[in-house]
Structure formats: C-alpha cells, structure tokens
Amino acid sequence: MVQRFILNDTSKSADTLKGTRTTVDLFVEAFGDLPVTQITGTTAGDFKDLLLGLPATHGKAKKCLPIRDAVKVAKEQGLKTLSGKTAKNHFSRMSALWSILVQREIVSKNPWMKWSFNTTKETDRRCWTDEELVLLSKAQWEHRGISQRTYAGMVNIALYTGLRLGEICNLRCQDIENVQGVACFQVRPHPEEGWSPKSAAGIRLVPIHSQLIRAGILEFLKPDQHFLFPDLATSTSGVRGASFGQAFSKLKTRLGLPAEITFHSFRHTVSTKLRNQDASFRELWIDRVLGHEASHRSQGTMNYTSSIDVRNLQSVIEALDFPSFSMEIPDT
C-alpha cells in the first residue's frame, strides 16, 4: 500500500518519500508487515509508546539495536528519547496513507488520527558550572554494588577525557596502552562482548590526563582483571553499567541539580572548554579526541585525522583544567 499510494507518487517530495520509508521501516520492524485491515487503534497506541521510548539517536549510526532492545537500553541508561514532535511526524505520515485507504474504502477508519503529543521544547543538556562541580566533589556516593572508588574513577575520567558513559563502562585493562611514551585509553570495539563505539569516529586514542595519573587511575589496572571497573554489572538487555547511570541520576537529583545536567554533561563541558581555549591546537585534533566526525570529510581530512601525532592529542587533553573540581579516588 505504501509503495502503491505514496512511494510511486511522482508529485511527492524527496523528503516526504524518505520520511515515509523511515516511518514504515520502524513500524514493520516492530510489528511486521501487517495487512492494513489488521492495524487498529491498539496497534497505533503501541507504536506511539515505542516511538516515545526510543533513544533520540536511534537510526543515526550505521548499526542500530533492534527497536525494542533500543527502548530497553534508553530506559535503563536514562538516555534522551525521541521528541513528541518527531513521533507526531511519524504518525502524520501513517495518517496520510490511511486517509487514502479510507477514501478508497480499503479500510473503514484511520487509527492514526487525533493522537496528542507533547511538542513543547525539551530541556537541553548543558555544561557543569564551577559551583556545580564543587557540589559534586563533596557529594557522597550511595550504591551497594558500585564502590565509591569506581564512581570517583569514572567521574574523573569523564571530566578529563570527555568519554561517553558507555565508553567508560566498557574500558578493559588492555585498553590502556603506552603509545609513543604516552599513556592512552584505546576506545575500540569489543566484538566478543557485543559492544562497539557509537560510530567509526568513536574508535580512537585518548591520552590520559596527568591529573588522572596523579589521582591514581592507573592503579585500577590489576593482573588477570578484564574490565577496568569490574564491579559494574551488565543489565538483562546487555548494557554494561546501566545501574551506574540510574544511580548517578538519583545522586544528581538528591543534590538538587537541574534536569539539564546529566552524566553526558561532562562531555559537553570538555567540548566547550577545549573549543574556547586560546591555544595552538587545531579543531581537527579536538574532534579526534572526542570521537566526533570531522566537519569536512574529504579524503585528505580523513587520512590526516587518522595519523595525528599522539603528542598533539596529548596537548589537547592537557589543556583541560578544572580548579573547582577535586574528587579524590579512594584506595582499594
């Protein structure tokens, strides 16, 4: 029906065709290629629930989790989910098809009409302020399964590298290597454990800040230990560190911090700090450290970023300075 009445319509814009394909692909993945006569208001409601539970980044990477697994991960990790506006757009595309089907008496009614969505602007995540970092530095971590030592180690890494939560949770001891005389985190896929960075650009080398070394981050390395933070558990849907994300969210709420501050705000803070530095390092070096796609993806740029000297990356990392933050990592 989609092919017949929408995709074959030469008057439809390229954006309409692309959007319709995206919507229908999501629906078919979730419910199968159902006969249109079997799709009811109940089906539409279930689709709405799935859409509003999807992580906002779903579909933007080359590899995506199955839709229902993605919803579970988003819930467990407290990820930002699809906006009401985006979900409404999906329903509008389905409704456009059903209007044709009703007119042609292929179906008796349109189950995609008259659904309400919250389309108000969502809270944007922002950087940590100096005052909030002071507050966090003094806070007491509370979790039976995850130690204060692990918590402090992860927060320090986040603030002095800009690594994503998932990247930190999946660091293995073998991912810390000495490269050209510089201790570095190797962010890379772990296929045997079903984990990989968010994108190809996420596979990268990140020098370890001297402050992290002074704080004792290398003391987490133990003989015959697999993960850098072994007390992090893996959830039923295969997400390592999901309980940490939930506990950090509770800590943030207990401290009275606003909704726009999350664990991911450490990454925003690092990015903002580096891009505001009056320094000689290049924007491409910052992108490489953070695992961002380069702004200009020419072949020359891609070759250049893959061969950036580790000393240049180290100069980027060492530019990070947070005088208001002081969180000691407890001894074992």
Protein Blocks (a to p, Z undefined) as FASTA:
>chain_A
ZZmmmmmmmkbcfklmmmmmmmmmmmmmmnopadfklpcfklmmmmmmmmmmpcfkgoka
mbdcdfklmmmmmmmnopacddfklmmmmmmmmmmmmmmmmmnomafbdfkgoiacdfbd
cdddddddfklmmmmmmpccddfklcfklmmmmmmmmmmnopafklmmmpcfklpcceeh
iacddddddfknopacfblklpccddddfklmmnopmmmpcghiabfblmbccdfkopgh
klmmmmmmmmmmmnopafklcfklmmmmmmmmmmmpccfbdfklmmmmnopacfblcfkl
mmmmmmgcfklmmmmmmmpccfkbccddddZZ
